[in-house]
Each structure stands twice: as structure tokens, then as C-alpha cells.
């Protein structure tokens, strides 16, 4: 049983802990954080399903005053695990790395860290094998994670040599106030980092992209124009490949999936914790042939989309499975991904 810890119990850390806890071949040893945030208070009200450890600089009296039980220090947690999933604020993970190195513990960092923190810039489907046995891996960002899922899906089935993307990016996560109240769209310089990151993971694909910030919170939307390396990819071919993928949910506008908020509402109606979806949504209605290219649009649930690939990274680092297909299938099984395909209408 692989023992896993989570550093940082925020937007991503909560979801990492839940995802690892579902894996039957992993044990979540505990989570670590600095302050009794609302997330930690909610953990206490839920009965402390995960042991809590305090990072350096935490004021233990603040936790005691709220009757929040603490199981030890961050060093104690590190000493009990095989691998840490680090979802600390950007820049903090790089500092934590020194602690992991000293303890001889592997770590997986989230997309907010600089690429230099890790040995491998990782994606569970596109380059799983590069992560085998690596000590330090870094996930791609939420947008890049979902984007690569879809491009890799086509690439494996038909070959892709060129993509152009447009990202309609949510401005902040639900509950965040640091971006203020806005009523504007904001352009980023091209190419977007997601296009550059895709080429880092999939160097055989030429990518470019434009990003537009939008004053919404529930999900990003990405349009992709992909060119087949071995000839035109037809709509029927692409649709078949996407429908076969356990981390891509193909939907239709006529069924009520009108936009990003539709996915969030549907996830809540499903009873998913926090309204999360691990899979990206892909509109069947957006899938069209244009010249020699295939074009489509996807929805990225930014708070939860990286969780499956993070678990894949644990599998790679610990050599639990030696190839992408087997590893992702195990992760998907425990996260119940792809089960919706058995329902008529999908």
C-alpha cells in the first residue's frame, strides 16, 4: 500500500485528499496546512476524516482554540509517507522540496510551481512513461491538463501534428475575491502558456494559442483546431475516439449543456462533492470538420480536473503500473470515471 500525504488543504488539496482516499491501493496518511481556514474548519465539522498536520509557522493555539485536533508536524507527516502531493501556494512547494529531499520522499507538485522544481513535467496520458521512478514530478495546469487529454486522444488514434487553441478563461475560483469585481474581458499575449506547455509534453505537435480572461468562476472553455498528421480526421472518427475516453464526457446542447454553468449544476445534481467533475466536457455540437482540420470545444472544471492526473503521477513515481493505459485505467476505476457510458443516451 503506497502511503501518500497532501501538503496544502486548499482548493486543490481538498480534492487531492478525497481522490487519494478513494484509491484502494493507496493510503492517505494525512494533510498539512498553516492556518485554520474555512476548509480546515469544514474538515473539523465533518469529523476529521483525514489527520491534520501543521507546517512550520503555524500557530497551534489557533487550532486548539477551535478544538481542531492536530496529529503532528509537517516533518512528522513527511516521515510517514512514500510520496507527497504538494498543493501549496505557488513558490512554497519549491521550498518544501528541500524537506522532501532531506527525508528521501518523492513529491508531485501542482501547476502553480515553476517547471524547474521537478524532474518531469507530467501528464498521465501523454507522457506517463517519462515519470516512471522519478523523484519529483510537476502537473500541468488545469487548462493544459484537459487540453492535452483531448489532443492526446486524437493523437493516439490518428496522429496530430498541429493545433491552434483559444482559451476563454475564468478569472478566479468560486469564493475568491482577490481579482475584484469585474465587467470586462482581458487579452493575454500569444502564444498562451498552455500551448507552450502542450509542446513541452507533446514535442511532436506544433501548438499556438490565444487566451481571454472572462469575469466568471465556473470553468474554462477551450476551442481547439487540430490537424491530422496522417490525413484528415473526420468528425465521425473524432467523435468515436472522444466517446471512448473515460475522462472526456461528450455532451449535447439540446440535452441542456448550454455552457460552463450547466456542467457545474449537473455535477451538483449528481451529488458530486463540491460540484466537482474529474472529466472534461466536450460538446458534440461543436465538433466540425474545417478544411483539413477538425475543430471542437471543451469545458474545463478547473478545481478538480487535475486530480486524476495527480494520482497517475503517484502511480508513475512509485512504479505501481508501468504503462499509461494500465495506470490511468486503475485511477479511473477508483474514481468511477466512465460509468456514465452505461446510461442510455451517452
N, C-alpha and C positions, 0 to 999 in steps of 0.2 A: 504494500500500500504506500503510494507516494504521499509524503506529508507536505502540505502547502500552507503558506501564510500570506496574508494580504496586508500591505502597507498603505495606509490611507483609506479611511472608510467614508469616502465622499460619493459623488455621482457614479463613478466607475467602480470604486472599491466595494460598495454595497452589492453591486451586480456581479462582480467577480466572486465575492464570497458566496452568494447564492448559487452561482453557476458551478463552482468547485464542489459545493456541498451536495450537488446532485450527481456528481461523478462517482460511480460505485468502486472505481479503482484509485480514488484519491481521498485523502483525509484533510479537511480544513482544520488546521491546528488553532488558528486564531486570527484576529485582525488587530491592527495597531493604528493609533491616531494620537493627535496632540491635544484636542480640546473637546469638551462635552457639547458638541454641535447638536443641531436638531436630529441629525442622522444617528448619533450616538444615543441621544435621549429616546429616540424611537426604538433603537435596539434594546435599551433597558426596558421599555414598556412592553416589548414583545417577549420579555423573559430571558434576555441574553442568550439567544440560540448559539452565538459564537463568542468564545472567550475574547476579552479585550486586553490589550497590552498598551502601555504608554511609551511614546517615543521620547527622546531626550528633549527637555524643555517643557514638558507637560507639567501642569500643577495638579498633583494628585489630590489636593484638598478640594478642588472644584468638583472632582468626580465623587469624592466621599460625601460632600455636602448634598449631592443629588442622589446618594445611595446607589451609585453606579459601580458595580463590582469590577475590580481590576485584577487580572491574573498574573501581572508581572511587567517587566520592562521590555522594550523593543529588542534588546540583546537577548533576553530570555526566549522570546519568540523565534528569533533568528536561529538560536541554538537548538530548536526543536524541529526544524523543517529541512526538507531537501531542496526546496525552491521557494523563492518569494515572488509574488505578483505585486509589483510596485506601482501603485496608482497615486503616488504622492503628487503634490503640485509640481508643475514644471520646474526643473532645476534641483528639486530636493532629491529626486531619485538618483541623480548623479552623485550627490553627497552620500546617500545611503549605500551606494555601490562599494565604497571603501569598507563599510561594515560587513557586507556580504563577502567581499574578498577575504577579509580577515578570518571570517568564520568558515570559509570554504563552501559557501552556499551559492547555488545558481539563482539567477533572477531574470524576470521578464518585465520589461518596462513598457509603459504606455506611450502613445504617440506624441505626448507633450514634451518628452525629453529629446535632447539632441541625439542624432544618429550615432555620434561618437561614443555614447555611453555603452553601446552593445557591440558584440562580435558579429551579429547577424540582424539585418533589417528583415523582419519576418512576416510571412503570410501563410496561413495554414494550408491553402490550396496551391498557391503559385510557386512557393519555394520551400516547402516543408523540409525536404531532404537536406537543405543547407543548414537547418537548425539542429540536426541530429548531434547530440552530445555537446552542443555549445553551452558555454557557461552563462553568457549574457545575450539575451535577445530583446529586440525592441519591436513593438507592434506598429503597424501603420495607423494613421488617423482614422476616425470613423468614416469619413468620406472615401478615403483611399481604400479602406478595407472592403466596403461594399462595392466600390467601383471595380476593384481587382476581381472580386468574386464573379462579376458578370463578364468581364473581359476574359478572364481565365477560362470560364465556362465555354465561351465561343472558341477560344484559342485551342483548348484541348480537343474539341470536337472537329474543328475545321481549319484552324490556323488563322492567326490575326497578326498583321504586321504594322497596322497604323490605326490610331484612334484620335478623335477630337472630342473634347468634353466641354460642357457648360454646367457649372455648379450654381444652383440657386440655394444659398447657404443661410440657414437660420442664424440669427445674430447672437443668441445666448440660450442656455438651457432653461427649462421651466424653473421658476423660482429665483433666477439670477437677476440682480439689479445693477450690476456694475457697468453695463453698457448703457444704462439710462433708458428713457422713453423716447423712441424714435419714430419718425414718419418719413423715411427716406430709404432709397436703395443706394448702395455704395459699391463701386467697382474696385477690383484689385487689378494690379498689373499682370499681364500674361507673360509667360505661362504660369498657371496656378501650381502650387507645390504638389497638389495631388497628381498632376500629370508627370511632374519630375519624379515623384516617388514611385509612380507606376513603372516608369522606365528603369528605376533602380531595382525593383523587384522582378520586372519582366524586361530585361535589356534588349530582347529581340523585337520589342514593339516600340514604334515611334509614337510619342504622345504629346499633345499640346492641349491647353485648356484655359478657359476664362471662368472667373468666379465673381458672383454678385451676392453681396450681403443683403439679407432681407429682414425686416422687423417682425419676425415670427420666432416661435420657440420649438415647435413640434416637428422636427425632421428637416432634412435637406432633400432637394430633388436634383438629380443629375441627368442630363441628356448626353447620350453617347452616340457618336457616329463611328462605326468600326469598318475597317476594310479587310476582306479576307485575303490571306497570303496565297491561297491556292485557287483563287477564283471567287466569284460572287457567293455570298452566303444568303440563301433565300429566307424569306420570312418563315416559312414552314419549318425549315431546318433550325433556325434560331429559336423558334418557339418550342420545338421539341426538346432542344438542349436545356433551355431555361426551365421548362416544366419538370425535367428530370433531376434538377439540382435541389438538394434538401435545404439549402439556405437562401433560396430565391422563391418568393411567393408570387406567382403570376396572378394578376387580378384584372378586372374589367370595370370601366367607368359605369356601365349600365347596371352593374351589381351594387353600386353605391360608393365605390372607391373614387371619390371625386378629387382627392388631393391628400396632402400630408396629414391633415387632421383626421381624415377618415381612418387611416391606419392606427392612429393613437386611440381613437374611440373604439375601434374594433378590438384592439388589444385589451382595453379595459373591459369590454363586453365579454371577452373570452375568459376574464378573470385573471389575466396575467399580472403578476406582481408589478406595481408601479406603472402599469400600462406599457410594459416592455414588449418589444418584439426582437428576437435574435436574427430573424431573416430580413433581407431587404425585400421591398415590394417592387414588382415590375409590371407596368401597365401593358397588357396585351394590345390595347388600343393604340399605344404609342409605337408599336413595332412595325416598321415600314422599310421597304427597300427604296433606296435613293441612288440611282446610277449603279455603280459597283459596290455601294456601301449598304450596310444595314444600320438602322437608327432605332433607338429605344430610349425610354425614360425609366428611372428607378427612384424609389423613395428610401432614404437612409434614416433609420431610427437611431439618432446619434448617441443616445445614452447607453444603449445595450448592444449595438451591432458588433462591437469588437470582442464581446465576451467569448463567443465560440472560438475565435482565432487565438485568444489568450490561453484558453485551455489546450488548444492544439500545440501552443508553444511549450507548455509544460510537458506534453507528450514527447515533443521533439527533444527538448533539453535532456529529459530523463531516459530517452530511447525506449519509451514504452511501446511504440509502434515504429516501424522503420520505413514506412511509406505514407504519402499523403492520403491516399484513398482509405487505407485501414484506419489511420489516426482520426481523420475527420468523421468517418463513419461511427467510431466509438463516441466521440464528442457529441455528435448529432443524436445518437441513440439515447444518451442520458439526458439531453436537453429536449427530447421529444420533437426534434426537428423533422419535418417532412410528413408528420402524421396526418396533416390536413388533406393529403393527397388521396386518402381512402374515402373522403367525403364526396358524394356526387356533386358535380358542378365545378370541381377543380381539375 
